[in-house]
Amino acid sequence: MEIRTLGSADLPACADLAESRSWPREPPKWALLHDVGQVFGVDAPDGPGLAACAALVSFEAVASISMVLVASRFERRGLGRAITAQALAAAGDRVTWLHASTYGRPLYESMGFVPDGGCQGHVGTFIDDGGPGASPGSLCPTSTRWTGSLRAWTGARCSPSWGRRSWSTAASRSGWTSGT
């Protein structure tokens, strides 16, 4: 099955896949992830919809993978690994965090992800007051660069939280980090 970069017309299929896995549909989140990052998907070979998807958001030297979903009828066929590997490849040399449920823990560990800290999820309406935190990444210093390769997995669907390393990291309630 071919992994492709999804367009805005595919976002309802992303929400459908999320709902099929008992996740919230969250159309605004899917739209935001598409607008600020890349959303990858695999078309379901048995009809309309997606067999799998994942989102990647990159900012300078860091990246975050989230929304890794595989339709239940396609589980255990390597799609989760393949779509996560695609997102990692697209992240390049960036320090990368993966936000995911603990269901994928064996997969993420086999890909070199290890626990890393905790995360806070925030739900509400964003009001752009024009302040220093109004733009994504605007509070992340740009003068410090990570020169090694680091992969991290966070064990909950939640928003990134910044500040564990000297400049940025994302973590979760049962998060993961790796030096791969």
C-alpha positions in Angstrom: 0.0 0.0 0.0 1.3 3.4 -1.0 1.8 6.2 1.5 0.9 9.6 0.2 0.8 13.2 1.4 -2.8 14.0 2.1 -4.5 17.2 0.9 -7.2 19.2 2.5 -9.9 17.2 0.6 -8.7 14.1 2.6 -9.3 15.7 6.0 -12.8 14.3 6.4 -11.4 10.8 5.9 -8.8 11.5 8.7 -11.7 12.5 11.0 -13.6 9.4 10.0 -10.6 7.2 10.7 -10.1 8.8 14.1 -13.8 8.3 15.0 -13.6 4.6 13.9 -10.9 4.2 16.5 -13.0 5.9 19.2 -11.0 9.1 19.1 -12.8 12.5 18.7 -13.2 13.6 15.1 -11.6 17.0 15.7 -11.9 18.6 12.2 -10.2 21.8 13.4 -7.2 19.9 14.7 -6.9 18.0 11.4 -7.1 21.3 9.5 -4.4 22.9 11.6 -2.1 19.9 11.3 -2.6 20.0 7.5 -2.0 23.8 7.4 1.2 23.8 9.6 2.6 20.4 8.8 2.3 17.3 6.6 -0.4 14.6 7.0 0.4 11.2 5.5 -2.1 8.6 4.6 -2.7 5.2 3.1 -5.9 4.7 1.1 -8.0 1.8 2.1 -7.7 -0.8 -0.6 -11.2 -2.2 0.0 -13.1 1.0 -0.7 -13.3 4.7 0.3 -11.5 6.1 3.4 -8.1 5.6 4.9 -6.3 2.5 6.1 -3.8 4.6 8.1 -2.6 8.2 8.7 -0.1 10.2 10.7 0.7 13.9 11.0 4.2 15.6 11.2 4.7 19.2 12.3 8.3 20.5 11.9 9.8 23.7 13.2 13.5 24.4 12.7 15.4 21.7 14.5 12.4 19.9 16.1 9.5 17.9 14.8 6.4 16.2 16.3 4.6 13.2 15.0 1.0 12.7 16.1 -2.4 11.3 15.1 -0.9 7.9 14.1 -3.9 5.8 13.3 -4.5 2.5 11.6 -8.0 1.2 10.8 -8.9 -1.8 12.9 -9.4 -4.0 9.8 -5.8 -3.3 8.7 -4.1 -3.8 12.1 -1.0 -6.1 12.4 0.0 -5.6 8.7 2.9 -3.1 9.3 1.0 0.1 8.4 1.7 1.7 11.8 5.4 1.1 11.4 5.4 2.2 7.7 3.5 5.4 8.2 5.6 6.3 11.3 8.8 5.6 9.4 7.5 7.9 6.6 7.0 10.7 9.1 10.4 10.1 10.6 12.0 10.2 7.2 10.2 13.5 6.4 11.5 14.9 9.8 15.0 14.3 8.6 17.7 15.1 11.3 15.3 17.1 13.5 14.8 16.1 17.1 11.4 14.2 16.8 8.7 13.5 19.4 5.9 11.1 18.8 2.6 11.7 20.5 0.6 8.5 20.7 -1.5 6.1 22.8 0.2 3.4 24.8 -1.4 0.8 22.4 1.6 1.3 20.1 4.2 1.1 22.7 5.9 -2.2 21.5 6.0 -0.7 17.9 7.5 2.6 19.1 10.1 0.8 21.3 11.1 -1.4 18.4 11.7 1.8 16.4 14.0 3.3 19.0 11.6 5.4 21.1 11.9 5.4 24.8 10.0 7.1 27.7 10.4 10.9 28.1 8.6 12.8 30.9 5.0 14.1 31.0 2.6 16.3 29.1 -0.4 18.5 29.7 -3.3 18.6 27.3 -5.2 21.9 27.0 -8.7 22.2 25.5 -10.3 25.4 24.7 -10.4 28.3 22.2 -7.2 30.0 21.2 -7.4 33.7 21.1 -4.6 35.4 19.2 -3.7 38.5 21.3 -0.7 39.2 19.2 1.6 38.5 22.2 4.9 36.6 22.0 3.3 33.2 22.2 0.8 33.9 19.4 2.8 32.1 16.7 3.6 28.4 16.9 7.2 28.1 18.0 7.6 31.8 18.9 8.7 31.0 22.4 11.3 28.5 21.3 14.8 30.0 21.2 16.5 29.6 17.9 20.1 30.1 19.0 20.5 26.7 20.5 20.7 23.7 18.2 20.6 20.0 19.0 23.4 18.4 17.0 22.7 14.7 17.8 19.8 12.5 16.8 17.0 12.1 19.3 13.7 10.3 19.0 11.0 10.5 21.7 7.6 9.0 22.0 4.9 10.4 24.3 2.2 8.1 25.5 -0.9 10.2 25.2 -2.6 12.3 22.6 -1.8 15.7 23.9 -0.3 19.1 23.1 3.5 19.6 23.1 5.0 21.2 26.1 8.3 23.1 25.8 11.3 23.4 28.0 12.7 20.0 29.1 16.0 20.3 27.2 17.7 23.7 27.2 15.3 24.9 24.5 12.4 22.5 23.7 10.9 19.1 24.1 7.5 17.5 24.1 6.5 14.9 26.6 3.5 13.1 28.0 2.2 11.3 31.1 4.2 8.2 30.2 6.5 9.7 27.5 9.5 8.3 25.7 12.9 9.4 24.5 15.6 7.7 22.4 19.1 8.5 21.3 18.7 6.8 17.9 
